Every structure is written in C-alpha cells, then in structure tokens.
Amino acid sequence: MTRLGRLGTGIGWRPEIAEAVEHMPGVDWVEAVSENLCPGHLPESLRRLRERGVTVVPHGVSLGLGGADRPDESRLAALAERAEALGAPLVTEHIAFVRAGGALTASPALEAGHLLPVPRTRDALDVLCENVRIAQAALPVPLAVENIAALLRWPGEEMTEGQFLYDLVDRTGVRLLIDVANLHTNHVNRGEDPARALAELPVEAIAYVHVAGGVERDGVWHDSHAHPVPRPVLDILADLASRVTPPGVLLERDENFPRPGELERELAAIRETLAKAGATPRSQAAATSAPSPQPAASGTSGTSGTSGTSGTSVLALALAPTPTPAPPADPGRAPLPGPGPDLGSTPLVTLDLDPDPDPGLPPARQRLALAQAALLSALVAGTPVPEGFDRVRTGVQARALAAKRADVVAKVAAELPELLGAGYRAAFLGYARGRPMTGGYRRDALDFAEHLLLAGHPRDARTRHLLRDWWLERSGPAPRSQRPAARLARVTRRALLRR
C-alpha cells in the first residue's frame, strides 16, 4: 500500500462558507463534495485555494459502493474527472448503499437520497470488495472509503464494524476514511463500543479522519453536520490519535453554518485534542487489553442482535444462505407517528421479492439486492417493514429520509419554498409519502411541482400561475419518444398545466 503524504488539519469546503474558509488561518487542506463540482467550471474560491497550494480532495456521495449493483461507469468517470481537475492525491466515498431495486430484483428502481448502512455479512462484504476493486481500477488516484452513521441495525449480522473494515482492507488494499462522529452515532444508536471498533481497525490504512457534530432527536442520535462537535466525539478522536497519528483530520459542517470564529474554535479544539493525544499515548496495558485486529472467521456471528421485531422472512433468507429460526415478531412495536411515510399504508410502489434470478448473477449480489430493495422500499415507498428490523427505528429513518429530501429539494429549487411559503414542507412531505425519488433531486422538484399543479394547487391563482411558469421553463421541450402512449401522456399533462 503506497503511503499518502500528510494532509494536516482541514475543513469541508462548502459554497456558503467559501470566503470564510479562504481567510481561515491554519487550514492545510479542504474537502469538496464531488457531485457539486463541474470540472470545467470550478468555483473561483477553490481555484484560489489550489493556487495557494491548498490540497483539495473530492468526496463522493452517490456511487453506492455497498449496493448490490456494480458501480456505475459514468459516476466513476465523473469522480475520476474531478480528481484530475483538482490535482487531488486521493478520492473518497462511503461504505453505503444509496439505491436499490431495478433489474436485479425485477422491481422499481428506488433512490434513498441518503447514505444507508450495508449489512455486515459475508454476502455484503463479497459484493463490497468487488465493487471497491472496480472503482480502484477506474480511478487515477487511490480510493479511501468512509464508515457511515446508522439509525438501523440489520438482522443476522456476522461481524462487528471493525472486523468488517479489517477484512475489506485486507482483501482490497483500500484506504479508510474514519469518521469518529459516526462511531459516536453508532455507539448511541446501536450500543457499539468505539474503542473496540478502533482496536479492530487496520490503523495503518487510515487516509484521514472526519470530525462533525450531531443532535439527539426522536430518541436517537442524528449525524446532522449542523451542530457543534460534542465532547464525546473529540474523546473518540483522542483515542484514535493515541493509537496512530492520522495523516489528516477534517472538520465537516453542511448546514446551520456559524460565524467563522466558531469554526476556527472548533478547528483549534481538534488540534488541541490531537496534540494532547500524541503527548500521552495509550499505555501498554490498555493496548494489550483491547481486542486484537483480526478478520472475522467465516460463518461466525458478531453483533447480531436487534431491538424490536425479528423473524424468518424473504429478507432473512436473502441475508443468510442458511438462516436459523428466530423468535416471532413483537406485535406491540409500531412506527412512530409523524408526517413521514406511513409504513402501514397501502404502498404506491409494489415490490416483487421473488423474481426469476439471473443465471449469470452471483448469488451474493442476488441475495443482497433483494434485502436492500425490501428495506429501501419500506423506507421510501410505504411497503411493510421487513421482518427482523426494529419498526420504530425504521419509522425514524423513514421520516429522516423524507425530511432530508424536502430540505435538499428546497436547496436545489429554492423558488419552490419561496412560492409556497410556510406550506412548502407539509405539501412536500404529503407528496413524498409513497412516492419514492427515482431520478435525483432536480427531477424530484419538477415532479413535486407537477403534482401540485395537476391537483389544482396552490389555490391562489397568481401563485399557481407562477408555479406553472416555473415548471414549464425548467421542464423544457418533451424528449422524442418511440412510445405513443408516453408521448400522449406528456401532451395531456401539459394541457392540464396550461389551464
């Protein structure tokens, strides 16, 4: 494994704080979300930072390396193009799935709009390793993958997080981006010990570290990136830094941006934490008492317990080739009430969980595809919660996805909340219930506006006229189609919207 150069202390570059980051003292490097960059038209702020010698690392969020599908070639090419445009020493992505369904399951393709955890099983590890190798071969620089925060625990897990990451590195040579805030989130939400995870990690594979804040809501910890870094996250950073000197540490903030002085104080706290941890390394006794970093033995069981319901189902069969009987589901658990998807309602999307398997498809991909499609459909399309998942936590995750979807649509189509005012959020959540996103956030914004107009909303004629004009301007001319029925449907919709 080629050793990467030292990065130092950095901060996530976002357009909202671009000017502040440029003038912030002691920033050695920045990270930018890859999907928000256009290689031929880089933001002037990033250009100036690069001219000053500040390293810029592209951070991808849409590859879905933990998904059942092989990585999309166009997404890989886009990530490679951004790495070359920025002269980046590496690129990063997540150990997560972001879409499911489609051809692998003979069911509708669904998008989460967010990073979702993969099951820590042999099937999921096999698929992830192959996907990582495909990505590594397509990228011009080394790849590092990030552990994610989770609200849910998959049933039938066979490894701890540390074992899962150890085996991934051992089999692929990929580097790790360790998010200590996500370790804290998983400690609160899943009862997982951050110290054990760190002890099991191949620390020599760490490319850099993320530090971020969060908030407790609905009885769980949300990795919001919109709040100050709490002391427990800094304590986990100190533990990591006592084991190894991380090549880089980066502060993430995505929303609710404070004044520059507060960000500078958080960076100072990170530097102080690293300095103290380096001056007081872990004792030999503490080091020897921690679990040794070993790959999990095939077929062994790690943290397999879940809270809430459990049972044997199509999902369980998909997750484990030889499932063992589990206790019956607890009928007393139900989704929390709220404005998000009604998990018990009749879905608008149906999911066929028993398709004819593709004879050329590896069994692990087939099983993982079925499992992920079942979970994602419950989260975004209102189908029943798969057995083995905690129904309350699934409800919390579903509402979190819907809320994030509403927030992102409000950003990419800022005219919509301006036109609809205080009623935007309730209207969008009502639209999103049972209507999963299938074509990205910009497509989602257009579909939402079309839905309102066809339903005769907004009631105010002037606002409805403005919304119609906005929709027509951004929809553009209807694409050519070889299917007369589809062409007729588009013409009919336009006629209705012009009324």
ChimeraX attribute file (.defattr): number of C-alpha atoms within 10 A of each C-alpha:
attribute: neighborCount
match mode: 1-to-1
recipient: residues
	/A:1	9
	/A:2	8
	/A:3	10
	/A:4	15
	/A:5	10
	/A:6	13
	/A:7	21
	/A:8	17
	/A:9	21
	/A:10	24
	/A:11	23
	/A:12	21
	/A:13	25
	/A:14	22
	/A:15	14
	/A:16	12
	/A:17	17
	/A:18	17
	/A:19	13
	/A:20	17
	/A:21	24
	/A:22	17
	/A:23	11
	/A:24	16
	/A:25	10
	/A:26	13
	/A:27	19
	/A:28	20
	/A:29	22
	/A:30	25
	/A:31	21
	/A:32	18
	/A:33	16
	/A:34	23
	/A:35	15
	/A:36	13
	/A:37	15
	/A:38	13
	/A:39	16
	/A:40	9
	/A:41	9
	/A:42	14
	/A:43	13
	/A:44	10
	/A:45	16
	/A:46	22
	/A:47	14
	/A:48	12
	/A:49	19
	/A:50	17
	/A:51	10
	/A:52	10
	/A:53	10
	/A:54	18
	/A:55	21
	/A:56	26
	/A:57	23
	/A:58	27
	/A:59	24
	/A:60	22
	/A:61	20
	/A:62	22
	/A:63	24
	/A:64	26
	/A:65	27
	/A:66	30
	/A:67	26
	/A:68	28
	/A:69	22
	/A:70	18
	/A:71	19
	/A:72	15
	/A:73	13
	/A:74	10
	/A:75	16
	/A:76	19
	/A:77	15
	/A:78	17
	/A:79	28
	/A:80	21
	/A:81	18
	/A:82	23
	/A:83	24
	/A:84	16
	/A:85	15
	/A:86	17
	/A:87	15
	/A:88	19
	/A:89	18
	/A:90	21
	/A:91	23
	/A:92	24
	/A:93	24
	/A:94	24
	/A:95	25
	/A:96	25
	/A:97	25
	/A:98	24
	/A:99	28
	/A:100	28
	/A:101	25
	/A:102	14
	/A:103	13
	/A:104	22
	/A:105	26
	/A:106	16
	/A:107	20
	/A:108	18
	/A:109	19
	/A:110	22
	/A:111	21
	/A:112	22
	/A:113	22
	/A:114	18
	/A:115	20
	/A:116	26
	/A:117	22
	/A:118	25
	/A:119	25
	/A:120	25
	/A:121	25
	/A:122	20
	/A:123	20
	/A:124	22
	/A:125	21
	/A:126	16
	/A:127	20
	/A:128	26
	/A:129	21
	/A:130	18
	/A:131	22
	/A:132	24
	/A:133	15
	/A:134	17
	/A:135	24
	/A:136	18
	/A:137	12
	/A:138	14
	/A:139	19
	/A:140	18
	/A:141	16
	/A:142	20
	/A:143	22
	/A:144	25
	/A:145	25
	/A:146	23
	/A:147	22
	/A:148	22
	/A:149	24
	/A:150	23
	/A:151	20
	/A:152	22
	/A:153	24
	/A:154	22
	/A:155	27
	/A:156	24
	/A:157	23
	/A:158	22
	/A:159	25
	/A:160	22
	/A:161	24
	/A:162	23
	/A:163	25
	/A:164	25
	/A:165	26
	/A:166	23
	/A:167	22
	/A:168	22
	/A:169	20
	/A:170	15
	/A:171	14
	/A:172	15
	/A:173	20
	/A:174	22
	/A:175	27
	/A:176	28
	/A:177	24
	/A:178	27
	/A:179	24
	/A:180	27
	/A:181	29
	/A:182	25
	/A:183	25
	/A:184	26
	/A:185	27
	/A:186	25
	/A:187	17
	/A:188	18
	/A:189	20
	/A:190	20
	/A:191	11
	/A:192	17
	/A:193	15
	/A:194	22
	/A:195	16
	/A:196	17
	/A:197	20
	/A:198	22
	/A:199	22
	/A:200	22
	/A:201	24
	/A:202	19
	/A:203	20
	/A:204	15
	/A:205	22
	/A:206	22
	/A:207	27
	/A:208	24
	/A:209	23
	/A:210	21
	/A:211	25
	/A:212	24
	/A:213	22
	/A:214	21
	/A:215	16
	/A:216	13
	/A:217	9
	/A:218	12
	/A:219	10
	/A:220	16
	/A:221	21
	/A:222	23
	/A:223	21
	/A:224	18
	/A:225	20
	/A:226	18
	/A:227	18
	/A:228	19
	/A:229	22
	/A:230	16
	/A:231	11
	/A:232	12
	/A:233	22
	/A:234	21
	/A:235	15
	/A:236	21
	/A:237	25
	/A:238	23
	/A:239	22
	/A:240	24
	/A:241	23
	/A:242	21
	/A:243	18
	/A:244	14
	/A:245	17
	/A:246	22
	/A:247	17
	/A:248	19
	/A:249	27
	/A:250	24
	/A:251	22
	/A:252	26
	/A:253	24
	/A:254	16
	/A:255	12
	/A:256	12
	/A:257	16
	/A:258	13
	/A:259	10
	/A:260	15
	/A:261	11
	/A:262	12
	/A:263	21
	/A:264	18
	/A:265	11
	/A:266	18
	/A:267	24
	/A:268	14
	/A:269	15
	/A:270	20
	/A:271	15
	/A:272	14
	/A:273	18
	/A:274	21
	/A:275	14
	/A:276	13
	/A:277	21
	/A:278	18
	/A:279	10
	/A:280	11
	/A:281	15
	/A:282	17
	/A:283	10
	/A:284	8
	/A:285	8
	/A:286	8
	/A:287	14
	/A:288	11
	/A:289	9
	/A:290	14
	/A:291	13
	/A:292	13
	/A:293	18
	/A:294	16
	/A:295	19
	/A:296	18
	/A:297	12
	/A:298	10
	/A:299	12
	/A:300	11
	/A:301	16
	/A:302	18
	/A:303	18
	/A:304	15
	/A:305	15
	/A:306	17
	/A:307	15
	/A:308	18
	/A:309	23
	/A:310	23
	/A:311	19
	/A:312	18
	/A:313	15
	/A:314	16
	/A:315	24
	/A:316	25
	/A:317	16
	/A:318	22
	/A:319	28
	/A:320	20
	/A:321	12
	/A:322	10
	/A:323	13
	/A:324	11
	/A:325	11
	/A:326	14
	/A:327	10
	/A:328	12
	/A:329	16
	/A:330	14
	/A:331	8
	/A:332	8
	/A:333	12
	/A:334	18
	/A:335	18
	/A:336	17
	/A:337	13
	/A:338	10
	/A:339	15
	/A:340	25
	/A:341	30
	/A:342	24
	/A:343	26
	/A:344	13
	/A:345	13
	/A:346	13
	/A:347	20
	/A:348	13
	/A:349	18
	/A:350	13
	/A:351	21
	/A:352	15
	/A:353	18
	/A:354	11
	/A:355	14
	/A:356	10
	/A:357	14
	/A:358	12
	/A:359	8
	/A:360	6
	/A:361	10
	/A:362	11
	/A:363	15
	/A:364	19
	/A:365	21
	/A:366	21
	/A:367	24
	/A:368	28
	/A:369	26
	/A:370	28
	/A:371	26
	/A:372	27
	/A:373	28
	/A:374	24
	/A:375	22
	/A:376	25
	/A:377	30
	/A:378	25
	/A:379	29
	/A:380	29
	/A:381	27
	/A:382	25
	/A:383	24
	/A:384	18
	/A:385	23
	/A:386	24
	/A:387	21
	/A:388	26
	/A:389	22
	/A:390	24
	/A:391	25
	/A:392	20
	/A:393	22
	/A:394	23
	/A:395	23
	/A:396	23
	/A:397	21
	/A:398	25
	/A:399	23
	/A:400	18
	/A:401	21
	/A:402	25
	/A:403	17
	/A:404	14
	/A:405	23
	/A:406	22
	/A:407	15
	/A:408	17
	/A:409	22
	/A:410	20
	/A:411	14
	/A:412	13
	/A:413	15
	/A:414	13
	/A:415	15
	/A:416	21
	/A:417	18
	/A:418	12
	/A:419	16
	/A:420	16
	/A:421	10
	/A:422	10
	/A:423	12
	/A:424	16
	/A:425	18
	/A:426	13
	/A:427	16
	/A:428	24
	/A:429	19
	/A:430	15
	/A:431	17
	/A:432	22
	/A:433	23
	/A:434	24
	/A:435	20
	/A:436	25
	/A:437	21
	/A:438	15
	/A:439	13
	/A:440	13
	/A:441	20
	/A:442	16
	/A:443	14
	/A:444	22
	/A:445	23
	/A:446	18
	/A:447	18
	/A:448	19
	/A:449	21
	/A:450	22
	/A:451	15
	/A:452	19
	/A:453	22
	/A:454	13
	/A:455	12
	/A:456	15
	/A:457	18
	/A:458	19
	/A:459	11
	/A:460	9
	/A:461	11
	/A:462	10
	/A:463	14
	/A:464	20
	/A:465	17
	/A:466	14
	/A:467	23
	/A:468	19
	/A:469	14
	/A:470	16
	/A:471	19
	/A:472	16
	/A:473	10
	/A:474	11
	/A:475	13
	/A:476	8
	/A:477	8
	/A:478	10
	/A:479	8
	/A:480	9
	/A:481	9
	/A:482	8
	/A:483	8
	/A:484	10
	/A:485	10
	/A:486	12
	/A:487	14
	/A:488	11
	/A:489	11
	/A:490	13
	/A:491	13
	/A:492	11
	/A:493	13
	/A:494	16
	/A:495	10
	/A:496	13
	/A:497	22
	/A:498	11
	/A:499	10
